[in-house]
Structure formats: C-alpha cells, structure tokens
Amino acid sequence: MNGIDTWKTGIKRRLKYYYFRLIRLRGNAHELALGATFGVFAGMLPVIPFQFIVALALSFFFKASKITAVAGTLVSNPLTIYPIYKYCYIIGSFILGFDQKIGLIRTVSDAMNAGEYLSAAIAILNGGAMVVAAFLLGGIILGIIFAIPSYFGFYYLFKLFIYWRRSKKLSTYGKI
C-alpha cells in the first residue's frame, strides 16, 4: 500500500469508530440534549482550558450526558474562538459600562491564532479585574443566549436519533 491508501484507510477506520460510538450513545433525549447544552454553554465561556471541566461539572450536577457535554464544548474551536471572545468582551464591557479596548481583543486573538493560549490568558489578566469580569460576564450571557435554543435543537435531533436507532434494531432483528 502506498501512503495515500493508508491515509484513506485511516480516515475510514476513524469514521467507522465514531459511527459506532454514536450508535452506542446511551440515554434519553433529554439527558443527551441537556449534556450538549451544557457543553455549548461552557464553550462560550472564555476559559479554554477549563471548558470541559465546567461542562462535566454541570452535567454531573444535573445528571446529563457527560459525553455530549464534552462534545458540546467543541462549539469553541479555531474558527469560532475569535468571534466568541470578541463578543464576550463587547457584551461584558457594555453591561459593566466601560470603554471597550479593541486593541486588547486583537492581542488576545493573535495569541489564540498562534496557539499561544497562555499568552492570551496573560493578556486578559493583565487588563485588570474589570477586563476579566467583562470577559466572564459576556461569556455567561453568550452561553445562556446560545444554550437555550440549542437545547431544543439537540432534543429534537436526539429524539430523531433514538427513533432511527430503534427502527434500525427492529429491522435488523425482525419484529417480535
């Protein structure tokens, strides 16, 4: 096999693995949707290294799916992190009533794009307590804004998924 064939085989195996993980996902639609919603909420918080921890803590406390909670945090990724951080800061600073330092946003986003998450955190912390409060407050508000509708969307999707999985089992094992 050449390199391209092994690469394609690797992708196929990985997709098949995730397909089987999805099929074996357990829980009712409410538990799964609630977990994903907590993940979306935590994904909006500007605390990248701790988003998984926040999502897991919420899902443990409210008895939601831990797997979908972790998956929901993927809403903050390299493509979405800049707008999330930008609007966290803009919303938080507007509510707290102080000027928005757009230069700070640019410094933070440049550090994030370079993969220097520690530098981004240091830039936020160097802004002072009001800047940290603005980021956190804005993140909580964005989290609530996106989490509430995402619950209903995820609930519907998981209802469809559970129905599909049951119909697949019936067709595979025959109707009893």
DOBAVEX-815063 format. One record per residue (C-alpha): residue in one letter; chain; x, y, z. Coordinates in nm, 3 decimals, always signed. Each point is the difference from the previous one (the first is absolute). Layout:
{code:a	unit:A	u:X	v:Y	w:Z} .
...
END
This chain:
{code:m	unit:A	u:+0.000	v:+0.000	w:+0.000} .
{code:n	unit:A	u:+0.119	v:+0.348	w:-0.073} .
{code:g	unit:A	u:-0.037	v:+0.297	w:+0.232} .
{code:i	unit:A	u:-0.330	v:+0.120	w:-0.147} .
{code:d	unit:A	u:-0.167	v:-0.339	w:+0.044} .
{code:t	unit:A	u:+0.106	v:-0.024	w:+0.365} .
{code:w	unit:A	u:-0.119	v:+0.357	w:+0.055} .
{code:k	unit:A	u:-0.342	v:-0.082	w:-0.149} .
{code:t	unit:A	u:-0.018	v:-0.320	w:+0.203} .
{code:g	unit:A	u:+0.080	v:+0.194	w:+0.316} .
{code:i	unit:A	u:-0.277	v:+0.250	w:-0.066} .
{code:k	unit:A	u:-0.249	v:-0.278	w:-0.076} .
{code:r	unit:A	u:+0.090	v:-0.181	w:+0.320} .
{code:r	unit:A	u:-0.034	v:+0.319	w:+0.205} .
{code:l	unit:A	u:-0.338	v:+0.085	w:-0.154} .
{code:k	unit:A	u:-0.120	v:-0.354	w:+0.064} .
{code:y	unit:A	u:+0.120	v:+0.023	w:+0.362} .
{code:y	unit:A	u:-0.191	v:+0.325	w:+0.060} .
{code:y	unit:A	u:-0.307	v:-0.142	w:-0.174} .
{code:f	unit:A	u:-0.005	v:-0.293	w:+0.241} .
{code:r	unit:A	u:+0.061	v:+0.232	w:+0.296} .
{code:l	unit:A	u:-0.300	v:+0.207	w:-0.109} .
{code:i	unit:A	u:-0.219	v:-0.308	w:-0.047} .
{code:r	unit:A	u:+0.086	v:-0.121	w:+0.351} .
{code:l	unit:A	u:-0.071	v:+0.336	w:+0.163} .
{code:r	unit:A	u:-0.233	v:-0.070	w:+0.292} .
{code:g	unit:A	u:-0.257	v:+0.214	w:+0.175} .
{code:n	unit:A	u:-0.333	v:+0.156	w:-0.076} .
{code:a	unit:A	u:-0.038	v:+0.306	w:-0.222} .
{code:h	unit:A	u:-0.024	v:+0.236	w:+0.298} .
{code:e	unit:A	u:+0.325	v:-0.123	w:+0.161} .
{code:l	unit:A	u:+0.190	v:+0.012	w:-0.328} .
{code:a	unit:A	u:-0.133	v:+0.343	w:-0.097} .
{code:l	unit:A	u:+0.062	v:+0.143	w:+0.346} .
{code:g	unit:A	u:+0.360	v:-0.121	w:-0.010} .
{code:a	unit:A	u:+0.058	v:+0.155	w:-0.342} .
{code:t	unit:A	u:-0.161	v:+0.323	w:+0.121} .
{code:f	unit:A	u:+0.233	v:+0.017	w:+0.299} .
{code:g	unit:A	u:+0.287	v:-0.053	w:-0.242} .
{code:v	unit:A	u:-0.117	v:+0.288	w:-0.219} .
{code:f	unit:A	u:-0.037	v:+0.221	w:+0.309} .
{code:a	unit:A	u:+0.350	v:-0.087	w:+0.122} .
{code:g	unit:A	u:+0.138	v:+0.040	w:-0.352} .
{code:m	unit:A	u:-0.105	v:+0.365	w:+0.005} .
{code:l	unit:A	u:+0.197	v:+0.069	w:+0.317} .
{code:p	unit:A	u:+0.340	v:+0.159	w:-0.060} .
{code:v	unit:A	u:+0.183	v:-0.258	w:+0.211} .
{code:i	unit:A	u:+0.129	v:-0.238	w:-0.267} .
{code:p	unit:A	u:+0.194	v:-0.242	w:+0.216} .
{code:f	unit:A	u:-0.293	v:-0.035	w:+0.240} .
{code:q	unit:A	u:-0.298	v:-0.027	w:-0.237} .
{code:f	unit:A	u:-0.006	v:-0.381	w:+0.023} .
{code:i	unit:A	u:+0.011	v:+0.021	w:+0.378} .
{code:v	unit:A	u:-0.290	v:+0.247	w:+0.015} .
{code:a	unit:A	u:-0.207	v:-0.210	w:-0.242} .
{code:l	unit:A	u:+0.071	v:-0.322	w:+0.191} .
{code:a	unit:A	u:-0.076	v:+0.160	w:+0.337} .
{code:l	unit:A	u:-0.335	v:+0.129	w:-0.126} .
{code:s	unit:A	u:-0.086	v:-0.336	w:-0.157} .
{code:f	unit:A	u:+0.089	v:-0.187	w:+0.322} .
{code:f	unit:A	u:-0.206	v:+0.240	w:+0.211} .
{code:f	unit:A	u:-0.306	v:-0.014	w:-0.227} .
{code:k	unit:A	u:+0.038	v:-0.370	w:-0.097} .
{code:a	unit:A	u:+0.055	v:+0.068	w:-0.371} .
{code:s	unit:A	u:+0.210	v:-0.184	w:-0.256} .
{code:k	unit:A	u:+0.369	v:+0.057	w:+0.060} .
{code:i	unit:A	u:+0.103	v:-0.103	w:-0.351} .
{code:t	unit:A	u:-0.232	v:+0.246	w:-0.172} .
{code:a	unit:A	u:+0.107	v:+0.270	w:+0.248} .
{code:v	unit:A	u:+0.362	v:-0.037	w:-0.103} .
{code:a	unit:A	u:-0.100	v:-0.013	w:-0.367} .
{code:g	unit:A	u:-0.205	v:+0.319	w:+0.042} .
{code:t	unit:A	u:+0.306	v:+0.196	w:+0.109} .
{code:l	unit:A	u:+0.136	v:-0.044	w:-0.351} .
{code:v	unit:A	u:-0.216	v:+0.296	w:-0.094} .
{code:s	unit:A	u:+0.309	v:+0.203	w:+0.088} .
{code:n	unit:A	u:+0.262	v:-0.103	w:-0.250} .
{code:p	unit:A	u:+0.266	v:+0.180	w:-0.204} .
{code:l	unit:A	u:-0.265	v:+0.129	w:-0.241} .
{code:t	unit:A	u:-0.237	v:+0.138	w:+0.263} .
{code:i	unit:A	u:+0.229	v:+0.104	w:+0.284} .
{code:y	unit:A	u:+0.065	v:+0.353	w:-0.127} .
{code:p	unit:A	u:-0.367	v:+0.102	w:-0.031} .
{code:i	unit:A	u:-0.083	v:-0.169	w:+0.331} .
{code:y	unit:A	u:+0.273	v:+0.186	w:+0.188} .
{code:k	unit:A	u:-0.075	v:+0.325	w:-0.181} .
{code:y	unit:A	u:-0.369	v:-0.005	w:+0.085} .
{code:c	unit:A	u:+0.062	v:-0.124	w:+0.353} .
{code:y	unit:A	u:+0.209	v:+0.308	w:+0.059} .
{code:i	unit:A	u:-0.228	v:+0.243	w:-0.185} .
{code:i	unit:A	u:-0.315	v:-0.120	w:+0.181} .
{code:g	unit:A	u:+0.168	v:-0.018	w:+0.339} .
{code:s	unit:A	u:+0.163	v:+0.342	w:-0.023} .
{code:f	unit:A	u:-0.327	v:+0.154	w:-0.125} .
{code:i	unit:A	u:-0.191	v:-0.138	w:+0.299} .
{code:l	unit:A	u:+0.272	v:+0.105	w:+0.244} .
{code:g	unit:A	u:+0.007	v:+0.344	w:-0.163} .
{code:f	unit:A	u:+0.361	v:+0.058	w:-0.100} .
{code:d	unit:A	u:+0.187	v:+0.065	w:-0.323} .
{code:q	unit:A	u:+0.076	v:-0.294	w:-0.221} .
{code:k	unit:A	u:+0.371	v:-0.036	w:-0.072} .
{code:i	unit:A	u:-0.009	v:-0.152	w:-0.346} .
{code:g	unit:A	u:+0.381	v:-0.020	w:+0.002} .
{code:l	unit:A	u:-0.028	v:-0.249	w:+0.285} .
{code:i	unit:A	u:-0.230	v:-0.218	w:-0.210} .
{code:r	unit:A	u:+0.250	v:+0.006	w:-0.286} .
{code:t	unit:A	u:+0.286	v:-0.097	w:+0.234} .
{code:v	unit:A	u:-0.203	v:-0.287	w:+0.145} .
{code:s	unit:A	u:-0.114	v:-0.124	w:-0.342} .
{code:d	unit:A	u:+0.353	v:+0.016	w:-0.144} .
{code:a	unit:A	u:+0.126	v:-0.211	w:+0.291} .
{code:m	unit:A	u:-0.287	v:-0.247	w:-0.047} .
{code:n	unit:A	u:+0.064	v:-0.029	w:-0.373} .
{code:a	unit:A	u:+0.367	v:-0.073	w:+0.069} .
{code:g	unit:A	u:-0.104	v:-0.274	w:+0.244} .
{code:e	unit:A	u:+0.141	v:+0.192	w:+0.295} .
{code:y	unit:A	u:-0.291	v:-0.041	w:+0.239} .
{code:l	unit:A	u:+0.211	v:+0.090	w:+0.302} .
{code:s	unit:A	u:+0.095	v:+0.332	w:-0.162} .
{code:a	unit:A	u:-0.367	v:+0.069	w:-0.069} .
{code:a	unit:A	u:-0.091	v:-0.071	w:+0.362} .
{code:i	unit:A	u:+0.284	v:+0.223	w:+0.121} .
{code:a	unit:A	u:-0.118	v:+0.283	w:-0.229} .
{code:i	unit:A	u:-0.350	v:-0.028	w:+0.145} .
{code:l	unit:A	u:+0.128	v:-0.011	w:+0.358} .
{code:n	unit:A	u:+0.232	v:+0.297	w:-0.063} .
{code:g	unit:A	u:-0.307	v:+0.201	w:-0.099} .
{code:g	unit:A	u:-0.109	v:+0.003	w:+0.362} .
{code:a	unit:A	u:-0.295	v:-0.125	w:+0.198} .
{code:m	unit:A	u:-0.256	v:+0.193	w:-0.206} .
{code:v	unit:A	u:+0.125	v:-0.156	w:-0.324} .
{code:v	unit:A	u:-0.014	v:-0.349	w:+0.151} .
{code:a	unit:A	u:-0.348	v:+0.074	w:+0.134} .
{code:a	unit:A	u:-0.109	v:+0.129	w:-0.343} .
{code:f	unit:A	u:+0.121	v:-0.318	w:-0.171} .
{code:l	unit:A	u:-0.168	v:-0.227	w:+0.255} .
{code:l	unit:A	u:-0.328	v:+0.193	w:+0.013} .
{code:g	unit:A	u:-0.017	v:+0.017	w:-0.378} .
{code:g	unit:A	u:+0.078	v:-0.372	w:-0.021} .
{code:i	unit:A	u:-0.277	v:-0.088	w:+0.243} .
{code:i	unit:A	u:-0.250	v:+0.212	w:-0.192} .
{code:l	unit:A	u:+0.109	v:-0.143	w:-0.337} .
{code:g	unit:A	u:-0.013	v:-0.347	w:+0.152} .
{code:i	unit:A	u:-0.360	v:+0.051	w:+0.111} .
{code:i	unit:A	u:-0.098	v:+0.155	w:-0.334} .
{code:f	unit:A	u:+0.136	v:-0.298	w:-0.196} .
{code:a	unit:A	u:-0.076	v:-0.276	w:+0.251} .
{code:i	unit:A	u:-0.375	v:+0.047	w:+0.027} .
{code:p	unit:A	u:-0.083	v:-0.041	w:-0.371} .
{code:s	unit:A	u:+0.267	v:-0.267	w:-0.040} .
{code:y	unit:A	u:-0.182	v:-0.217	w:+0.256} .
{code:f	unit:A	u:-0.311	v:-0.012	w:-0.216} .
{code:g	unit:A	u:+0.200	v:-0.068	w:-0.315} .
{code:f	unit:A	u:+0.201	v:-0.276	w:+0.166} .
{code:y	unit:A	u:-0.313	v:-0.145	w:+0.160} .
{code:y	unit:A	u:-0.166	v:-0.030	w:-0.339} .
{code:l	unit:A	u:+0.314	v:-0.150	w:-0.157} .
{code:f	unit:A	u:+0.043	v:-0.255	w:+0.278} .
{code:k	unit:A	u:-0.369	v:-0.093	w:-0.019} .
{code:l	unit:A	u:+0.049	v:-0.068	w:-0.371} .
{code:f	unit:A	u:+0.322	v:-0.189	w:+0.072} .
{code:i	unit:A	u:-0.165	v:-0.223	w:+0.261} .
{code:y	unit:A	u:-0.292	v:-0.068	w:-0.234} .
{code:w	unit:A	u:+0.244	v:-0.086	w:-0.283} .
{code:r	unit:A	u:+0.202	v:-0.228	w:+0.227} .
{code:r	unit:A	u:-0.312	v:-0.186	w:+0.115} .
{code:s	unit:A	u:-0.129	v:-0.043	w:-0.355} .
{code:k	unit:A	u:+0.342	v:-0.127	w:-0.107} .
{code:k	unit:A	u:-0.004	v:-0.258	w:+0.282} .
{code:l	unit:A	u:-0.351	v:-0.112	w:-0.097} .
{code:s	unit:A	u:+0.098	v:-0.041	w:-0.362} .
{code:t	unit:A	u:+0.319	v:-0.185	w:+0.091} .
{code:y	unit:A	u:-0.146	v:-0.241	w:+0.254} .
{code:g	unit:A	u:-0.347	v:-0.023	w:-0.145} .
{code:k	unit:A	u:-0.325	v:+0.096	w:+0.162} .
{code:i	unit:A	u:-0.079	v:-0.208	w:+0.302} .
END
